């Protein structure tokens, strides 16, 4: 199970499995937790492989742009060659799969 913690002014509270912002502070693992320190409250990683949904979305958007550029440079011409019968469909599909492997999305 992935765990996250609340970090405020370099003081760590947690780890918690779930954290939701409320008008009074944070709801952590179902219990209300009030922050009594000044400054910005951020959610930090504990598990190395934990990423917030917004981090994943940003990463995936970047991968999408990299894929689009690679498709344009590497596979568009192959598609037309396939359409003309100059190469096999598999040649084109292999090139597309290679790009997807180089620039994977996170789920």
N, CA, C and O atoms as CSV, one atom per row, in Angstrom:
chain,resi,resn,atom,element,x,y,z
A,1,UNK,N,N,0.846,-1.179,0.000
A,1,UNK,CA,C,0.000,0.000,0.000
A,1,UNK,C,C,0.891,1.241,0.000
A,1,UNK,O,O,1.875,1.300,0.736
A,2,UNK,N,N,0.554,2.204,-0.803
A,2,UNK,CA,C,1.322,3.437,-0.879
A,2,UNK,C,C,0.936,4.340,0.288
A,2,UNK,O,O,-0.221,4.378,0.707
A,3,UNK,N,N,1.922,5.064,0.804
A,3,UNK,CA,C,1.658,5.948,1.932
A,3,UNK,C,C,2.167,7.342,1.612
A,3,UNK,O,O,3.196,7.508,0.957
A,4,UNK,N,N,1.443,8.329,2.076
A,4,UNK,CA,C,1.861,9.720,1.928
A,4,UNK,C,C,1.876,10.371,3.301
A,4,UNK,O,O,1.282,9.855,4.248
A,5,UNK,N,N,2.541,11.483,3.403
A,5,UNK,CA,C,2.587,12.188,4.677
A,5,UNK,C,C,2.332,13.663,4.453
A,5,UNK,O,O,2.428,14.166,3.333
A,6,UNK,N,N,2.009,14.339,5.520
A,6,UNK,CA,C,1.864,15.796,5.480
A,6,UNK,C,C,3.163,16.384,5.985
A,6,UNK,O,O,3.685,15.971,7.021
A,7,UNK,N,N,3.673,17.338,5.256
A,7,UNK,CA,C,4.920,18.003,5.618
A,7,UNK,C,C,4.631,19.494,5.707
A,7,UNK,O,O,4.257,20.117,4.713
A,8,UNK,N,N,4.801,20.070,6.895
A,8,UNK,CA,C,4.603,21.509,7.066
A,8,UNK,C,C,5.822,22.080,7.753
A,8,UNK,O,O,6.220,21.616,8.822
A,9,UNK,N,N,6.410,23.080,7.144
A,9,UNK,CA,C,7.591,23.738,7.731
A,9,UNK,C,C,8.628,22.732,8.212
A,9,UNK,O,O,9.171,22.857,9.310
A,10,UNK,N,N,8.893,21.742,7.381
A,10,UNK,CA,C,9.890,20.704,7.654
A,10,UNK,C,C,9.557,19.813,8.846
A,10,UNK,O,O,10.435,19.128,9.371
A,11,UNK,N,N,8.312,19.817,9.272
A,11,UNK,CA,C,7.856,18.883,10.301
A,11,UNK,C,C,6.931,17.889,9.597
A,11,UNK,O,O,5.945,18.275,8.969
A,12,UNK,N,N,7.270,16.592,9.714
A,12,UNK,CA,C,6.489,15.575,9.018
A,12,UNK,C,C,5.451,14.963,9.951
A,12,UNK,O,O,5.750,14.637,11.100
A,13,UNK,N,N,4.246,14.813,9.454
A,13,UNK,CA,C,3.154,14.179,10.187
A,13,UNK,C,C,2.657,13.006,9.358
A,13,UNK,O,O,2.324,13.183,8.187
A,14,UNK,N,N,2.602,11.847,9.924
A,14,UNK,CA,C,2.132,10.695,9.151
A,14,UNK,C,C,3.095,9.547,9.346
A,14,UNK,O,O,3.826,9.552,10.336
A,15,UNK,N,N,3.143,8.576,8.477
A,15,UNK,CA,C,2.495,8.535,7.175
A,15,UNK,C,C,1.017,8.151,7.270
A,15,UNK,O,O,0.577,7.505,8.220
A,16,UNK,N,N,0.286,8.567,6.267
A,16,UNK,CA,C,-1.125,8.262,6.153
A,16,UNK,C,C,-1.377,7.594,4.808
A,16,UNK,O,O,-0.667,7.848,3.835
A,17,UNK,N,N,-2.385,6.746,4.762
A,17,UNK,CA,C,-2.750,6.118,3.498
A,17,UNK,C,C,-3.535,7.076,2.616
A,17,UNK,O,O,-3.389,7.061,1.393
A,18,UNK,N,N,-4.359,7.901,3.228
A,18,UNK,CA,C,-5.162,8.862,2.465
A,18,UNK,C,C,-5.122,10.211,3.154
A,18,UNK,O,O,-5.114,10.284,4.383
A,19,UNK,N,N,-5.097,11.258,2.387
A,19,UNK,CA,C,-5.101,12.620,2.921
A,19,UNK,C,C,-6.024,13.458,2.054
A,19,UNK,O,O,-5.878,13.486,0.832
A,20,UNK,N,N,-6.973,14.137,2.679
A,20,UNK,CA,C,-7.867,15.042,1.965
A,20,UNK,C,C,-7.847,16.400,2.658
A,20,UNK,O,O,-7.863,16.481,3.886
A,21,UNK,N,N,-7.810,17.458,1.862
A,21,UNK,CA,C,-7.839,18.802,2.420
A,21,UNK,C,C,-9.254,19.127,2.883
A,21,UNK,O,O,-10.223,18.807,2.195
A,22,UNK,N,N,-9.373,19.757,4.039
A,22,UNK,CA,C,-10.671,20.207,4.540
A,22,UNK,C,C,-10.549,21.680,4.917
A,22,UNK,O,O,-9.462,22.254,4.858
A,23,UNK,N,N,-11.652,22.279,5.299
A,23,UNK,CA,C,-11.600,23.687,5.688
A,23,UNK,C,C,-10.872,23.881,7.016
A,23,UNK,O,O,-10.479,25.003,7.338
A,24,UNK,N,N,-10.685,22.813,7.793
A,24,UNK,CA,C,-10.025,22.916,9.095
A,24,UNK,C,C,-8.601,22.402,9.094
A,24,UNK,O,O,-7.886,22.576,10.081
A,25,UNK,N,N,-8.182,21.790,8.041
A,25,UNK,CA,C,-6.852,21.193,7.999
A,25,UNK,C,C,-6.867,20.035,7.021
A,25,UNK,O,O,-7.078,20.229,5.824
A,26,UNK,N,N,-6.641,18.815,7.534
A,26,UNK,CA,C,-6.621,17.633,6.681
A,26,UNK,C,C,-7.354,16.487,7.344
A,26,UNK,O,O,-7.328,16.336,8.565
A,27,UNK,N,N,-8.007,15.684,6.524
A,27,UNK,CA,C,-8.633,14.461,6.963
A,27,UNK,C,C,-7.675,13.347,6.565
A,27,UNK,O,O,-7.519,13.053,5.379
A,28,UNK,N,N,-7.031,12.725,7.554
A,28,UNK,CA,C,-6.009,11.719,7.289
A,28,UNK,C,C,-6.487,10.375,7.798
A,28,UNK,O,O,-6.753,10.208,8.988
A,29,UNK,N,N,-6.596,9.414,6.889
A,29,UNK,CA,C,-7.076,8.073,7.232
A,29,UNK,C,C,-8.375,8.150,8.024
A,29,UNK,O,O,-8.584,7.384,8.964
A,30,UNK,N,N,-9.242,9.078,7.640
A,30,UNK,CA,C,-10.550,9.183,8.265
A,30,UNK,C,C,-10.592,10.017,9.529
A,30,UNK,O,O,-11.680,10.253,10.054
A,31,UNK,N,N,-9.457,10.476,10.045
A,31,UNK,CA,C,-9.425,11.275,11.266
A,31,UNK,C,C,-9.049,12.704,10.921
A,31,UNK,O,O,-8.147,12.945,10.120
A,32,UNK,N,N,-9.756,13.661,11.539
A,32,UNK,CA,C,-9.452,15.061,11.277
A,32,UNK,C,C,-8.116,15.416,11.903
A,32,UNK,O,O,-7.851,15.076,13.056
A,33,UNK,N,N,-7.277,16.100,11.140
A,33,UNK,CA,C,-5.969,16.529,11.624
A,33,UNK,C,C,-5.847,18.011,11.352
A,33,UNK,O,O,-5.893,18.443,10.200
A,34,UNK,N,N,-5.692,18.789,12.403
A,34,UNK,CA,C,-5.602,20.236,12.254
A,34,UNK,C,C,-4.143,20.664,12.219
A,34,UNK,O,O,-3.342,20.254,13.059
A,35,UNK,N,N,-3.815,21.475,11.259
A,35,UNK,CA,C,-2.449,21.987,11.197
A,35,UNK,C,C,-2.394,23.306,11.950
A,35,UNK,O,O,-3.215,24.194,11.725
A,36,UNK,N,N,-1.434,23.426,12.833
A,36,UNK,CA,C,-1.295,24.624,13.650
A,36,UNK,C,C,0.034,25.321,13.383
A,36,UNK,O,O,0.591,25.978,14.263
A,37,UNK,N,N,0.531,25.171,12.169
A,37,UNK,CA,C,1.775,25.843,11.825
A,37,UNK,C,C,1.506,26.742,10.638
A,37,UNK,O,O,0.587,26.503,9.855
A,38,UNK,N,N,2.309,27.767,10.514
A,38,UNK,CA,C,2.130,28.683,9.396
A,38,UNK,C,C,2.914,28.194,8.193
A,38,UNK,O,O,3.838,27.391,8.323
A,39,UNK,N,N,2.546,28.672,7.051
A,39,UNK,CA,C,3.256,28.308,5.830
A,39,UNK,C,C,2.419,27.394,4.963
A,39,UNK,O,O,1.303,27.013,5.314
A,40,UNK,N,N,2.981,27.058,3.840
A,40,UNK,CA,C,2.285,26.219,2.886
A,40,UNK,C,C,2.299,24.771,3.347
A,40,UNK,O,O,3.331,24.257,3.779
A,41,UNK,N,N,1.169,24.128,3.255
A,41,UNK,CA,C,1.062,22.718,3.591
A,41,UNK,C,C,1.107,21.941,2.289
A,41,UNK,O,O,0.323,22.209,1.378
A,42,UNK,N,N,2.010,20.986,2.192
A,42,UNK,CA,C,2.131,20.191,0.983
A,42,UNK,C,C,2.040,18.717,1.318
A,42,UNK,O,O,2.309,18.303,2.446
A,43,UNK,N,N,1.657,17.925,0.320
A,43,UNK,CA,C,1.647,16.472,0.460
A,43,UNK,C,C,2.936,15.968,-0.166
A,43,UNK,O,O,3.233,16.287,-1.317
A,44,UNK,N,N,3.705,15.181,0.581
A,44,UNK,CA,C,4.994,14.684,0.113
A,44,UNK,C,C,4.939,13.179,-0.092
A,44,UNK,O,O,4.029,12.505,0.392
A,45,UNK,N,N,5.927,12.660,-0.817
A,45,UNK,CA,C,6.000,11.238,-1.080
A,45,UNK,C,C,6.692,10.522,0.079
A,45,UNK,O,O,7.612,11.057,0.697
A,46,UNK,N,N,6.233,9.310,0.357
A,46,UNK,CA,C,6.935,8.419,1.265
A,46,UNK,C,C,7.453,7.242,0.455
A,46,UNK,O,O,8.652,6.963,0.464
A,47,UNK,N,N,6.570,6.554,-0.237
A,47,UNK,CA,C,6.984,5.452,-1.100
A,47,UNK,C,C,7.620,6.031,-2.353
A,47,UNK,O,O,7.121,7.007,-2.913
A,48,UNK,N,N,8.722,5.432,-2.795
A,48,UNK,CA,C,9.427,5.951,-3.961
A,48,UNK,C,C,8.564,5.958,-5.209
A,48,UNK,O,O,8.720,6.827,-6.067
A,49,UNK,N,N,7.651,4.995,-5.320
A,49,UNK,CA,C,6.868,4.888,-6.542
A,49,UNK,C,C,5.529,5.613,-6.460
A,49,UNK,O,O,4.713,5.489,-7.374
A,50,UNK,N,N,5.286,6.362,-5.396
A,50,UNK,CA,C,4.019,7.091,-5.274
A,50,UNK,C,C,4.073,8.385,-6.072
A,50,UNK,O,O,5.037,9.145,-5.983
A,51,UNK,N,N,3.038,8.622,-6.843
A,51,UNK,CA,C,2.897,9.892,-7.545
A,51,UNK,C,C,1.452,10.342,-7.421
A,51,UNK,O,O,0.532,9.526,-7.472
A,52,UNK,N,N,1.259,11.632,-7.260
A,52,UNK,CA,C,-0.083,12.166,-7.194
A,52,UNK,C,C,-0.718,12.093,-8.578
A,52,UNK,O,O,-0.001,12.014,-9.576
A,53,UNK,N,N,-2.039,12.118,-8.660
A,53,UNK,CA,C,-2.688,12.126,-9.975
A,53,UNK,C,C,-2.233,13.282,-10.864
A,53,UNK,O,O,-2.106,13.108,-12.076
A,54,UNK,N,N,-1.987,14.450,-10.290
A,54,UNK,CA,C,-1.548,15.577,-11.113
A,54,UNK,C,C,-0.123,15.371,-11.629
A,54,UNK,O,O,0.201,15.799,-12.737
A,55,UNK,N,N,0.731,14.717,-10.833
A,55,UNK,CA,C,2.073,14.404,-11.313
A,55,UNK,C,C,2.008,13.427,-12.484
A,55,UNK,O,O,2.722,13.586,-13.474
A,56,UNK,N,N,1.150,12.419,-12.364
A,56,UNK,CA,C,0.989,11.457,-13.457
A,56,UNK,C,C,0.435,12.138,-14.702
A,56,UNK,O,O,0.879,11.856,-15.815
A,57,UNK,N,N,-0.527,13.027,-14.521
A,57,UNK,CA,C,-1.129,13.725,-15.663
A,57,UNK,C,C,-0.090,14.584,-16.376
A,57,UNK,O,O,-0.047,14.613,-17.606
A,58,UNK,N,N,0.743,15.281,-15.615
A,58,UNK,CA,C,1.794,16.102,-16.210
A,58,UNK,C,C,2.789,15.231,-16.969
A,58,UNK,O,O,3.182,15.558,-18.089
A,59,UNK,N,N,3.191,14.133,-16.362
A,59,UNK,CA,C,4.115,13.200,-17.017
A,59,UNK,C,C,3.503,12.659,-18.305
A,59,UNK,O,O,4.159,12.643,-19.347
A,60,UNK,N,N,2.255,12.218,-18.238
A,60,UNK,CA,C,1.591,11.651,-19.417
A,60,UNK,C,C,1.427,12.683,-20.524
A,60,UNK,O,O,1.535,12.342,-21.702
A,61,UNK,N,N,1.172,13.921,-20.173
A,61,UNK,CA,C,1.051,14.973,-21.186
A,61,UNK,C,C,2.375,15.183,-21.903
A,61,UNK,O,O,2.413,15.372,-23.119
A,62,UNK,N,N,3.451,15.149,-21.142
A,62,UNK,CA,C,4.787,15.277,-21.740
A,62,UNK,C,C,5.063,14.091,-22.663
A,62,UNK,O,O,5.566,14.272,-23.772
A,63,UNK,N,N,4.737,12.890,-22.214
A,63,UNK,CA,C,4.935,11.700,-23.041
A,63,UNK,C,C,4.102,11.777,-24.316
A,63,UNK,O,O,4.552,11.363,-25.385
A,64,UNK,N,N,2.897,12.302,-24.201
A,64,UNK,CA,C,2.022,12.445,-25.367
A,64,UNK,C,C,2.659,13.348,-26.416
A,64,UNK,O,O,2.621,13.050,-27.610
A,65,UNK,N,N,3.243,14.452,-25.963
A,65,UNK,CA,C,3.911,15.374,-26.888
A,65,UNK,C,C,5.135,14.724,-27.531
A,65,UNK,O,O,5.373,14.890,-28.727
A,66,UNK,N,N,5.914,13.982,-26.732
A,66,UNK,CA,C,7.084,13.295,-27.273
A,66,UNK,C,C,6.676,12.234,-28.292
A,66,UNK,O,O,7.314,12.075,-29.333
A,67,UNK,N,N,5.602,11.513,-27.976
A,67,UNK,CA,C,5.095,10.510,-28.917
A,67,UNK,C,C,4.655,11.162,-30.223
A,67,UNK,O,O,4.982,10.673,-31.305
A,68,UNK,N,N,3.921,12.251,-30.126
A,68,UNK,CA,C,3.409,12.922,-31.328
A,68,UNK,C,C,4.558,13.344,-32.240
A,68,UNK,O,O,4.489,13.175,-33.458
A,69,UNK,N,N,5.603,13.889,-31.649
A,69,UNK,CA,C,6.766,14.312,-32.438
A,69,UNK,C,C,7.449,13.100,-33.076
A,69,UNK,O,O,7.828,13.136,-34.247
A,70,UNK,N,N,7.600,12.036,-32.302
A,70,UNK,CA,C,8.237,10.828,-32.832
A,70,UNK,C,C,7.399,10.196,-33.937
A,70,UNK,O,O,7.940,9.738,-34.944
A,71,UNK,N,N,6.063,10.168,-33.753
A,71,UNK,CA,C,5.194,9.629,-34.813
A,71,UNK,C,C,5.396,10.414,-36.105
A,71,UNK,O,O,5.528,9.846,-37.189
A,72,UNK,N,N,5.415,11.743,-35.955
A,72,UNK,CA,C,5.557,12.598,-37.135
A,72,UNK,C,C,6.884,12.331,-37.842
A,72,UNK,O,O,6.939,12.242,-39.068
A,73,UNK,N,N,7.946,12.204,-37.054
A,73,UNK,CA,C,9.279,12.036,-37.642
A,73,UNK,C,C,9.563,10.607,-38.103
A,73,UNK,O,O,10.291,10.408,-39.075
A,74,UNK,N,N,8.997,9.612,-37.417
A,74,UNK,CA,C,9.421,8.239,-37.659
A,74,UNK,C,C,8.379,7.336,-38.318
A,74,UNK,O,O,8.741,6.445,-39.086
A,75,UNK,N,N,7.101,7.547,-38.036
A,75,UNK,CA,C,6.126,6.562,-38.510
A,75,UNK,C,C,5.155,7.070,-39.569
A,75,UNK,O,O,4.555,6.266,-40.282
A,76,UNK,N,N,4.988,8.377,-39.688
A,76,UNK,CA,C,4.043,8.880,-40.692
A,76,UNK,C,C,4.435,8.423,-42.093
A,76,UNK,O,O,3.591,7.945,-42.852
A,77,UNK,N,N,5.706,8.567,-42.435
A,77,UNK,CA,C,6.160,8.143,-43.764
A,77,UNK,C,C,6.030,6.632,-43.923
A,77,UNK,O,O,5.698,6.146,-45.004
A,78,UNK,N,N,6.290,5.893,-42.855
A,78,UNK,CA,C,6.131,4.438,-42.917
A,78,UNK,C,C,4.681,4.051,-43.182
A,78,UNK,O,O,4.416,3.083,-43.895
A,79,UNK,N,N,3.747,4.798,-42.617
A,79,UNK,CA,C,2.331,4.519,-42.855
A,79,UNK,C,C,2.006,4.670,-44.343
A,79,UNK,O,O,1.319,3.833,-44.929
A,80,UNK,N,N,2.507,5.739,-44.935
A,80,UNK,CA,C,2.239,5.944,-46.364
A,80,UNK,C,C,2.930,4.880,-47.210
A,80,UNK,O,O,2.386,4.448,-48.227
A,81,UNK,N,N,4.122,4.455,-46.800
A,81,UNK,CA,C,4.794,3.366,-47.508
A,81,UNK,C,C,3.985,2.075,-47.402
A,81,UNK,O,O,3.875,1.315,-48.364
A,82,UNK,N,N,3.426,1.842,-46.226
A,82,UNK,CA,C,2.559,0.671,-46.035
A,82,UNK,C,C,1.325,0.774,-46.934
A,82,UNK,O,O,0.932,-0.206,-47.566
A,83,UNK,N,N,0.720,1.949,-46.990
A,83,UNK,CA,C,-0.464,2.150,-47.827
A,83,UNK,C,C,-0.159,1.890,-49.305
A,83,UNK,O,O,-1.007,1.367,-50.028
A,84,UNK,N,N,1.034,2.249,-49.753
A,84,UNK,CA,C,1.439,2.023,-51.138
A,84,UNK,C,C,1.879,0.584,-51.386
A,84,UNK,O,O,2.051,0.185,-52.537
A,85,UNK,N,N,2.061,-0.196,-50.328
A,85,UNK,CA,C,2.510,-1.572,-50.482
A,85,UNK,C,C,4.011,-1.729,-50.514
A,85,UNK,O,O,4.511,-2.803,-50.850
A,86,UNK,N,N,4.752,-0.672,-50.169
A,86,UNK,CA,C,6.213,-0.733,-50.177
A,86,UNK,C,C,6.780,-1.488,-48.977
A,86,UNK,O,O,7.844,-2.099,-49.075
A,87,UNK,N,N,6.079,-1.449,-47.848
A,87,UNK,CA,C,6.486,-2.182,-46.647
A,87,UNK,C,C,5.262,-2.900,-46.098
A,87,UNK,O,O,4.135,-2.625,-46.513
A,88,UNK,N,N,5.481,-3.806,-45.179
A,88,UNK,CA,C,4.345,-4.534,-44.589
A,88,UNK,C,C,3.696,-3.708,-43.480
A,88,UNK,O,O,4.300,-2.782,-42.937
A,89,UNK,N,N,2.472,-4.059,-43.163
A,89,UNK,CA,C,1.783,-3.402,-42.054
A,89,UNK,C,C,2.561,-3.622,-40.761
A,89,UNK,O,O,2.631,-2.730,-39.916
A,90,UNK,N,N,3.142,-4.805,-40.609
A,90,UNK,CA,C,3.877,-5.117,-39.392
A,90,UNK,C,C,5.090,-4.205,-39.208
A,90,UNK,O,O,5.429,-3.843,-38.082
A,91,UNK,N,N,5.743,-3.835,-40.307
A,91,UNK,CA,C,6.874,-2.903,-40.212
A,91,UNK,C,C,6.419,-1.578,-39.598
A,91,UNK,O,O,7.076,-1.027,-38.715
A,92,UNK,N,N,5.291,-1.084,-40.080
A,92,UNK,CA,C,4.749,0.174,-39.549
A,92,UNK,C,C,4.328,0.009,-38.086
A,92,UNK,O,O,4.642,0.857,-37.251
A,93,UNK,N,N,3.612,-1.094,-37.769
A,93,UNK,CA,C,3.142,-1.324,-36.406
A,93,UNK,C,C,4.312,-1.505,-35.432
A,93,UNK,O,O,4.236,-1.067,-34.284
A,94,UNK,N,N,5.385,-2.145,-35.885
A,94,UNK,CA,C,6.570,-2.299,-35.032
A,94,UNK,C,C,7.183,-0.947,-34.691
A,94,UNK,O,O,7.633,-0.740,-33.564
A,95,UNK,N,N,7.207,-0.036,-35.641
A,95,UNK,CA,C,7.749,1.307,-35.396
A,95,UNK,C,C,6.875,2.068,-34.401
A,95,UNK,O,O,7.389,2.775,-33.535
A,96,UNK,N,N,5.555,1.923,-34.526
A,96,UNK,CA,C,4.625,2.560,-33.581
A,96,UNK,C,C,4.831,1.972,-32.182
A,96,UNK,O,O,4.877,2.714,-31.201
A,97,UNK,N,N,4.955,0.655,-32.086
A,97,UNK,CA,C,5.161,-0.001,-30.787
A,97,UNK,C,C,6.470,0.442,-30.148
A,97,UNK,O,O,6.539,0.601,-28.929
A,98,UNK,N,N,7.501,0.642,-30.947
A,98,UNK,CA,C,8.780,1.103,-30.435
A,98,UNK,C,C,8.652,2.482,-29.790
A,98,UNK,O,O,9.231,2.734,-28.733
A,99,UNK,N,N,7.902,3.360,-30.420
A,99,UNK,CA,C,7.688,4.704,-29.859
A,99,UNK,C,C,6.905,4.614,-28.560
A,99,UNK,O,O,7.237,5.300,-27.594
A,100,UNK,N,N,5.873,3.783,-28.521
A,100,UNK,CA,C,5.089,3.628,-27.293
A,100,UNK,C,C,5.940,3.078,-26.165
A,100,UNK,O,O,5.734,3.429,-25.003
A,101,UNK,N,N,6.895,2.219,-26.494
A,101,UNK,CA,C,7.781,1.667,-25.476
A,101,UNK,C,C,8.776,2.724,-24.983
A,101,UNK,O,O,9.104,2.755,-23.797
A,102,UNK,N,N,9.246,3.566,-25.858
A,102,UNK,CA,C,10.190,4.635,-25.475
A,102,UNK,C,C,9.523,5.691,-24.616
A,102,UNK,O,O,10.148,6.248,-23.712
A,103,UNK,N,N,8.240,5.974,-24.895
A,103,UNK,CA,C,7.518,7.031,-24.180
A,103,UNK,C,C,6.240,6.453,-23.550
A,103,UNK,O,O,5.137,6.742,-24.014
A,104,UNK,N,N,6.387,5.636,-22.494
A,104,UNK,CA,C,5.218,4.987,-21.897
A,104,UNK,C,C,4.386,5.958,-21.055
A,104,UNK,O,O,4.899,6.950,-20.537
A,105,UNK,N,N,3.112,5.654,-20.933
A,105,UNK,CA,C,2.222,6.389,-20.041
A,105,UNK,C,C,2.193,5.698,-18.684
A,105,UNK,O,O,2.427,4.493,-18.585
A,106,UNK,N,N,1.908,6.462,-17.654
A,106,UNK,CA,C,1.701,5.913,-16.312
A,106,UNK,C,C,0.213,5.835,-16.052
A,106,UNK,O,O,-0.535,6.754,-16.385
A,107,UNK,N,N,-0.209,4.741,-15.460
A,107,UNK,CA,C,-1.632,4.565,-15.139
A,107,UNK,C,C,-1.886,4.729,-13.676
A,107,UNK,O,O,-3.027,4.613,-13.230
